Amino acid sequence: MKKTLSILAASTVLATPVLAEDLSVVGSWSSLPLHNQYEAPFWSTTLPEASGGNIKVELTTHNAMSLGLGDVYPLLGQGVYDVAMTVADYAVADAPELEGLDVPLLALTADEARAMVDAARPMVADIYRDRFNSHVLAIAPYPPQVVFCNAEISNLADLEGLKVRASGRMTAKLLEALGAEGVSVSFGEVPGALQTGTVDCAVTGAGSGYSAGWWEVSTHLLPIPLGGWDSVVTAINMDKWNSLDADTQALITSEVASGFEELAWESAQDALVNDIACLTGNGECPSGDARSMTLVDVSDADFDRARNILTSEVLPDWAERAGGDWAERWNAGVGKVVGVTIN
């Protein structure tokens, strides 16, 4: 897949010359809007055009390559490809400290989620450098992670005793503390698991569930963000990054920020309201046909209970797993932004 790097003369089309580069890029889930609306256009068109044609991209996705989700970033670090992006939570087996990027229930709006991400970015940059030999280019959101159930539920307490697919390790810990059984199931396998009863419920982005047809195998929607925002990290192999000249690094950095990351965050504004409308028929659906899932009201008591369990049990548990000074760094960054301190 990877092409031999050839260094050519700088293009006169560009005000700042950029040497010719071939980039092999592995995108996130090919069926979801983040890839189709933002990743694919950026890597296929926006960046090559901004470089005056000097940057050429060969783009695929991790599911098209049948990669193990936990293998995406380790293979990136080994130089199997140049750039990769997927959900950060997929990599926490190798980097438990990375769980601190996307903590459930602390960000209820896109602005709050982005403030959390910006506060966590220095931590994330160090993690990817040290764990995966890579340089972070962008952190973009999936929609807020909510609960799809193929079971009749009326409140948060009804999850007790049910088997629930978690979107990440911290979410699994939260579900278990709420009395549910956290189950690990790959995103692509969830519809079958819901249909057969392998799981009763599953956590994913509301928009992702709509796009992937989870409404066909689910009856009830609990719109509490038990899975955070499932941040997707775009990173480039560190050896590849260091081989690029300063002008090419500056161009990629600038274009990723304006032509991909900013657009993805803009689309996250009001995403949950629109996605709930599409899944339940409660309001206008801007994405296609509205479906008819039952919307379960989230009470203040439900939210307060989940948030209390998060801060008193789940976050301290993560601090112990992460070790080192990660909890201290989280408190000084993300914690300060959201008003939470891990004791």
N, C-alpha and C positions, 0 to 999 in steps of 0.2 A: 504494500500500500504506500509505503514511504518512498519518496523520490530522492535521488541524489541532489544535494544542494548545488546549484550552479550560480556563480556570481557574475553578473553581467554589468554592462555600463548603466549608469543611472538614467532614467527616462527624462527627457527634456520637457515632458508634459507637466511634471511636478515642479512646484516652486522649490520644494526641498527634495533633493534626489533620494530615492529609495531603491536599494539594490534588489535585484530579482530574487524572489523566494518562493519555494513550493511548500505549502503547509498541508499536512494530513490532519483532518479535523474529525473528531468523533462527537456527535451531538447527543442530546438527551432523547427521551422517548419520542419516536417519530410520529406517533398518533396524536400528540397533544399540541395545543395552541402555542406554547412557548417555543417549540421547535419550528412549527410550520409558519408562524407569523413573525418570529423574531430571529431565531438562530439561523435558519436556512437562508432567508433573504440577506442577513448580514454577511455570512461567510461566503455565500455564493455570488453576491452582487455588490453590496455596499463596500466592503473592504477592498476587493479587487479593483473596483472603479476608483476608489479614493487613492489607491496606489498607482493609478495610471496604467493598470494592467501588469504591474511588476510583481504583485503578490498573487499567486495562483493557488487555489484551494481545492483539495479533493475532500468532499464531505460525505460522511455516512453517519450512522447513529449506533449507539451501543446495542440496541435491540436488533438492528439489522445485522450486526456482527455476532449476535448471540453471545455477547460477553456476560460473564457473571457480574452482577451489579457491584459486588465488593472488589472486583478486579479492575474497574475502569481507571482509577487513579494510580494504583500500583503499576499497571502497565504503562501509563503515561510517564511515570517516573523512570521507567526502564527505557523509554524512548521508542516504544513500539509504534507510537504515533506522536504527533507534535502538540496537539491541542485536544482537550477533552472537557466535557461538561456533563454533570449529572447531579442528582440530589446528594448533598453533603452527608446526610444521614446514612447513605449506603456505605460510607467509608469508616464508620465509627468503630468497627471491630478492630481496625488498625490504628485508629486515633480517637480514643474515647473522649479526649478533651474537645473534639470537634462538636460534640453534642451541645456545647454551650452557645453555638451559633444560632440555633433555632429552637428556642424554649417555648413550649406551649403556653397559651393563655396570657402572655405578657403583652402581646400586640394585637389589638382588635381592629386597627385600620392600617392601610398601606403606609401612611406616613409614620405611624408608630413602628411598623415592621422595618421600614427603611432606616429609621433612627437606630434601632437595635442592630441592624446589619452594619451600619457605618461604625457603630461603637465596637463591634466585634471584629471588624476587618483587620486591625493589626494582629490580633490573635490568630485569625484564619490564615493570614499571610505567613506567619511563622510556622504554623502547623503544616501547611502545604510545602513550604521550603524544606522543613526537617523530616517530615514523614513521607512525602511523595516527590521530592526533588523537582518541584514545580513552582511556577510564579503565578499568583492569582491575578487574573485579568478582570473578572466581573463576578458579582453575586446578584442573581435575579430571583424573583419569587415565583413559585407556583401559587395558585389561589389558596386562601385559608383552608386548612385541613379540618374537615368536618366528618360527621359520623353517618354512614349509610347503613341501614339495617333491613334485613329480610326477616323481620320479627316485629311484633307489635310492641312499641315502647311509648311511654307518655312523659318520661322525664329522665334525668341523668341516672337516678337510682336504679332504673330498670335495666341498666347495663350489667348490674351485679349478677354474676353467674353465667353471663354470656361469653362466647368465644369471639373476640374482636381482633381483626387484623390491624396491627399498629403500623403507622407510617415511619416510625423510627424508634430507637431504643428508649429515649426518654418518654415518648408517648406510651410505649409498652409498660414502662415502670409506673406511669400515671394511671393507666387502665387497671393494672394489678392492684394498686393502692385503692382504687375505687371499687374493687371487688370483682372486676371482670378478669377473664383469662386472655392475656395478650398473646396473639398468634402471629408468627412470621410467615407471610405469604407474598410472593412477588406481585407487583402491580398487575402484570398481564394475566396472572392466574386467579385474580380475585373474583371475576364474574362466575367462573366455574365453581369456586369455593363457596360463594354465596348461594348458588343454585343448588348445590348438593348438600348444603348444611355443614360443610367442613368448618365454616365460620358463620356466625349469626349476623355480625356487623363488620364493617371495615371503615378505616379512616383514610381519606384522601382529600385532595382539593375538590371543592364543589364543582368548579369548572372542568377539572380533569375527569371527575366521575360522569359529568354530563357528556363530555366528548367521547369517553370510552364506553358509554352505554350502560353504566351501572344501574341506572333507573329501570332497566329491564329485569333486573334480578334483585331489586330492593323495593321495599314498600314505604319505609319511614326515614326521614331526614332530621337529624339532630344537629342544628347549626351552631355548635359550640366548638371553638378552635382547639380541640384536644391535640392536634398534631402540628401546631404552629403554622408556618408558611412554607415548609419544605424548600428551603433555600437551595438553589442550583448554582454551584460554583463552576466557573469557567477558568481553566488554568492551562498554562503552556509549559512543556518540559523545560526545566531550568537550563539544561545544556543548550537546547535550541534557542531559548531566550537570550542567553549570554553570547551566542554566536551572531545575533543580529546587530547591525550597526545602530547607533543611537537614534538616527532619524527614523529607521523602521520601527524601533521600539516606541518612539514618541507617536508615530502615526497609528500604530495598533492600539496603544493606550487611549489615545484621543477618540478614535473611531469606535472602539468597543464601548466607551462611556456614552457617547452621544448617539450612536447608530444601533445600539443593542440594549445596553443596561437601562438607560433612561427610558426608552420606549417600553420596555417590559414593566418597569415600575409604574409608568403612567397608566398602563392597561390594568394594573392591579387596583387602581382607585375604583371604588364602588363595585369591585368584581363580585364580592359575596352577595350583594343585593341582587345583581343581575343573574348570577348563577342559581340562586335560590328560586328566582322567578322562573327560570328555564326548567328547573327540576320539579317544581310543584305547581306551576301555573298561577302562582300568586303574583301577578304583575306581568309587564311586558318582557318577553324574552328576545334579546338582541342577537342571539346566536343561532336561532332556528326554531324548531317546533317546541312548544312548552310541553312538559310531561306532567304527571299527576301523582307524584309522591306525596305522602302525608307529612306536613311540616309540624315538627314537635317543638312546642314553646320551650325556651330556655329561661327558667326563673332566676331571679337574683340569688336565691338560695342555692340553686344548682351551681351557678358560676362561683359563688363564694366558697362553696364546699370544695370544688375542684381546685380553685386557686390556693386555698389553705393547704390542701394536700401537696400541691406542687412545691410551695415554699417551705413547708415543714418537713417533708419526707423526700420528695423526688430530687430537688436541687442539692440538698446535703449528700444524698446518695451519689449523685453525679460527681460532686466535689471529691468524694473519697475515691471513686473509680479513676478520675482524671489524675489525681495526685499532684505533686509539684506545687507550683504557685498559680495554677490555673484558676482556682476559685478566687484568689486574691485579684488576679488580673480581670476576671469577669466582674467582680464587684466594682472595680475601679472604672470599668468601661460600660458594659451592658447594664449592670446593676444600677449604676448611677443614673442612666437614662430612664430606666423603668421604675426606679424607686424600690428596688428589692436588694436585700443583702443576704448572702449565704453565710450563716453562722457556723 
